[in-house]
C-alpha cells in the first residue's frame, strides 16, 4: 500500500489509473515531511497507524468461482 504526502494525491491517483487500478488509493499524510522533527514524524505516524491497520485488515469479498 502506498503511503504518500497529500501534495502527491493527484499524481498517485493518476499513476494508479494509468496502471489500470483506478480503485487503488494511497494513504495520505500531511506534507511536508523533510523539515519535521523526529517527534513530529512520530506524531504523524501514530495518527496514520489506524488508517494503515484498517486498510491491511479490511475484508475483501472473494471472487466467485468459475463454473
Secondary structure, DSSP 8 states (H G I E B T S, - for coil): --EEEGGGHHHHHHHHHHTT-TT---EEE-S--TT--HHHHHHHHHHHHHHHHHHHH----------
